C-alpha cells in the first residue's frame, strides 16, 4: 500500500501561554506525512519549500520512508511562514503574520511513482489546487481524504463544491460543517454535506472529540482529557495523518474500520499537542502509541446494565 | 430505596429560535424529581411554590410517586419566575427577568418521612440552604449529589466550600470546574476539586458530553448528536435526575455504576431538549428510553483492531 500526501511544508512562529517557538517546522504536509509514516511506507509527499528550509528535516522524513520526489525546492524564494498567537484557552488564535512566499504559486506536480498511489490525502490548500492533484492520477485511489477550511468556503465555494464531488472523506471542524451546510445541527449538517459528494464526513471538535458520519450511521470518538495542552498547532493534520495511515495500513475503507482509524487519529493528535510543533511526533515509540490507545479505550469502556 | 430531592419549582418564560413558551413549569426540583421518578419510588420533593402554581402539575408529580410532604405552598406569594432568551446557538442565553418571589426566603424543611432517605440530591440553591438540608437528616444517605453554579462561586465561595465537604458527588459544567479550581485543564481541575470533599466529580459539557472523575479514574459519556435541540432548559437537572435515579434504583455507588448512571442521565437529558420545558419528560415510554440507550451505546461502540 502506498500513500500520497499533498500539503504545505513551512515555518511557524508560535506563541502560546506556555512559551514561544520561533520558525519551527510546520505545515499540513509535514504533520500528515510524519504521522502517516508511523503506519505505512512508502509515503509520497508533494509540497514546496524555499531556500531557507532545513535539509535536516527533509532527511528525517526520508529516514521514515517519506519519499520526496514530489517536493519542490525553490532556490530563489523563501518557505511559507505563519506567525500565530493562541489565546489563553488555546481554542482560539490570532494570525499575526502570513507570508505565502513559495505557496503563492504552488502548483503541485505528482511524480510518476505516486500517480498510482493506493491512498491520497489532500491537506488544506486552495480547492483548485487540490482538484488539480486528483486529475494528475492515472489510477483511482481506494480512498481520497480532503481537508479544507472556512476560508475556502468564503472565497472559493464553487471550486470547493467541484472538488467535493471527487473525494471520499471530508474532514472539517464543527463550525465549518455548519457554514458549509447552512444548518446548525451537526446531524442535519452531515446529511447535507454527504449529499455534496463524500461517502464519509469527519467533524473534528478539538478537545471535544470527533464525529464520523456516513449516510446511515454516526460514530463518536472522544478526545482524551489531557493534563495540559501545550500547543494545538498541527493537531488536526496529525489526526488526519493517523486516520489515513491506519486505513492505508489495514487496507479497509469500511465504516467499521474508519471508526478504528479515528481512534488512532485521536491518539496521534493527543501526542501532537503535548509539545511545540512536531517535537513529540518525532519522539514517539510504538509502546507510547499502544498505551495511549489503551487510555482512549478505557475512557468510554462500559459494561452496561439495563434496569 | 428512597430519594430526597431539594430544588426549585417555578415558572419559566422561554424564548428560543424555535418559539416562545410563556410561564411553563420549570425549576431544578421539578426536572430532577420528574426524571428520577422514572427509576425510583418514593421520591420526596422539598421545595416551595406560590399561590399561582397549578395544582395539575402537583397532581402529575404525585401520580408518579413524588411525595409532596415537603412542598410548601405559600398562599400570599407568587412562585419563582425566570424569563430567558437563548441565542441562536442555544448554548448561551440572556436573563431578561428574574423574580425570586417565594424563593427569596425559602428555608427548606425536610419532612420526617424523608429524613432517613437513602439518597439525596440538592439542586442549585444557595450553599447555605443546601448545607441546612443535609443537617436536618437523621441518617447519613448512601450518596449525596450536589449541583451548584458559578454565581455561588462568585458570591458565596466560602459557604460553598463548607458544603462541598459534606457531599459525595458534585455536578458542574466545564467553565465552573475551571473557575472553582483556578486551572484550565479539566484533568487538573478535577484533581483539585476532588481534594475539596467530593468522591466523584461530574463535569457537564452540554452538547459535548460529560466527564466523570474519581481520584484515580476518568470516564467520558458522549452526548448524542441530535437532529434538533429545541430548548436546552432543564437539561442539566434532567441529567442529574437520571444519574441519581439510576444509582438509587441499582443501589450501587461504585465508579463502574456511576459510569452507567451518567449514560442514563445523558439519555434522559437528550429527551428533555427535544421539547419546551418538561413536555417531553411527561410523555416518555420505557421503550423510548431503551431505544435511546441503544443509540448512546452504538455511538461509541467499537471492536478495536490493533496494528
Interface residues (C-beta under 8 A of the other chain):
Chain A: X39 X88 X89 X184 X185 X186 X187 X188 X190 X205 X208 X209 X211 X218 X219 X220 X221 X222 X225 X226 X227 X228 X229 X246 X249 X250 X256 X257 X259 X260 X263 X290 X293 X297 X299 X300 X302 X303 X304 X305 X306 X307
Chain B: X39 X88 X89 X90 X184 X185 X186 X187 X188 X190 X205 X208 X209 X211 X218 X219 X220 X221 X222 X225 X226 X227 X228 X229 X246 X249 X250 X256 X257 X259 X260 X263 X290 X293 X297 X299 X300 X302 X303 X304 X305 X306 X307
